[in-house]
């Protein structure tokens, strides 16, 4: 299991940031969000290669856009 914004989700060994986005219902491959895993910021350049560890505590913050 993993915790995303205090909600529990099933975990799999090959779970990466993009699989997390699909589980959360994001339509964009790279949405405008800030992600922390176990209180460490995961940079957008790391999303391709970052695999989420089991029992991770994840925070996904939507960044506001507009003007």
N, C-alpha and C positions, 0 to 999 in steps of 0.2 A: 504494500500500500504506500501511497504518497499522499501528502496533504498539500492542496493548492488553495490558497486563500481560505484556509480553514475548512475546506471540503475534501473528503477522502475519495481517492480514485485508485483503481487497480494498477499495479505496477508490472512491467515486463522488463526482462533483461536488456532488450534492445530499444527501450524507450528513450527517445531523444526529444529535443525541444519541439521539433515539427510534429511528432506524434502527440505531444502534449497539446499543441495548438488544435489539432484535429479533434481530440477528446473534448476540448473546451468549446468547440464549435466555431473557431475562427475560420473565416473564409480566405483571408490573405495568407500567403506563405510566410511573409515577414511583417506582421502587424506592428503598429507603433506602440510597443510595450516595453516596460522595464521588467526584467526577470531577476529574481534572486533565488538561489538554491542554497539552503542552509546558511542564510544570511550573507552569501557571497554573490555579488553582481556577476551575471553571465553576459558578457559583451556580445553584441550582434555578430561580430566576426567569429565567435566561438560556437554559435548555434548549430552549425553543420556537424561538428565533431563532439559536442557535449552530450554525454549519456547520463541520464538522471539516475542517481543511486537509489536503491531501495530505502524506504522510510524517510525520504527527503521531505523537508518542509520548504515549499515553494511559494513565493509571492509573485503574482503577475499584476502589474499596475499599468492600466491603459494611460497613454500619454495624450493629452489634449492637443488638438490641432485647430487651426482656424485663425481668424483675425477680425 
